[in-house]
Amino acid sequence: EFMGWDRNILTDSGGFQMVSLLKLAEITEEGVTFENPFLDRGEEIGICERDGQEQAYPDETVKNNKKRSAGQSLSAPTINNNTSQYDYTDKNNEQLQQSDHQYPKTKSQRMLLRPEDSIYHQNNIGSDIIMALDDVVSSTADDRIRFEIATYRTLRWLDRCHAAHRRPHDQNLFPIVQGGLDTSPGGLRDICLAGFRLRDEKAPGYAIGGLAGGESKDDFWRVVHHCCCALPDTKPRYLMGVGYPLDLVVCTALGVDMYDCVYPTRTARFGVALVDGETPGTLRLKSHHCAEDYRVIMKGCGCVACSDGNG
């Protein structure tokens, strides 16, 4: 309702942030620990220890709990032992009042994201397709051992995601194929694919990950082709982070069904339209030659920008 979108929704697991926020992340078998990139070192954030691991409270919750200690009745987080997450709605929870973690301590700004946490949040969002938390390594990294660790860890984390998935009948959990650029027989991509075949009955579809990170087009297309040949034809194949027009055409021909990418919205935000016709390609609406051109962007197009005549 907030988005005004009444069609299918897909959510990612947070795995890509292991690449985009690598300098702020520490990856272990338990999960990935992120440092908060927005707060200064001197700012306060609450940390609750559970099962020997640190879980971060929002800064507002720290302030609220300080007010609570002064006698004010405010919502405070309650520990849910089944999910290791927090409920901010119960004002009179006895478990919190009796807990050793009633008033979070302040500590360094770190938050642990585990496979169970990722699935928990995606279950709560209620998206139609949710992604398993995978161990993602930049495709341009030169570290064979790291790729090998990530491939096997992705399989182990998938099992944890399946165990944590509370809504398997109305949410589709997709595994993500990892393995770097290694498409050799018995290589890392094959190892990951073989592991997925053993779990195929739990997979309504599959994602291909770890690409679109700066590798060459030849390497990129080779990995996509390799994965599509190995994945079942009866289930959707989703290529993550891909959306350039040429890639859509080539990868669809290779067998991909679904895509996601910032390219369409980012391109539109910069005033560039993708057009068909006699001169197909990109049309830069902010360029000088469009300054006094009041025609629709593309004649016959039914999109909102074209159909209202104010293109």
Salt bridges, closest charged atoms under 4 A:
GLU26 OE1 - ARG110 NH2 2.85
GLU29 OE1 - ARG153 NE 3.09
GLU29 OE2 - ARG156 NE 2.81
GLU30 OE2 - ARG114 NH1 3.63
GLU35 OE1 - ARG41 NH2 3.00
GLU35 OE2 - ARG110 NH1 3.68
GLU44 OE2 - LYS66 NZ 2.88
GLU49 OE2 - LYS105 NZ 3.13
GLU49 OE2 - LYS107 NZ 3.58
ASP51 OD2 - ARG50 NE 3.79
GLU54 OE2 - LYS107 NZ 3.05
ASP59 OD2 - LYS63 NZ 3.67
GLU60 OE2 - LYS63 NZ 3.68
GLU116 OE2 - ARG160 NE 2.89
ASP117 OD2 - ARG114 NE 3.09
ASP135 OD1 - ARG146 NH2 2.66
ASP135 OD2 - ARG153 NH1 3.00
ASP159 OD1 - ARG199 NE 2.75
ASP170 OD2 - ARG167 NH2 2.83
ASP182 OD2 - ARG144 NH1 2.70
ASP190 OD1 - HIS226 NE2 2.58
ASP200 OD1 - LYS235 NZ 3.12
ASP219 OD1 - ARG222 NH2 2.63
ASP233 OD1 - ARG237 NH2 2.34
ASP247 OD2 - LYS217 NZ 2.70
ASP293 OD2 - ARG295 NH2 2.76
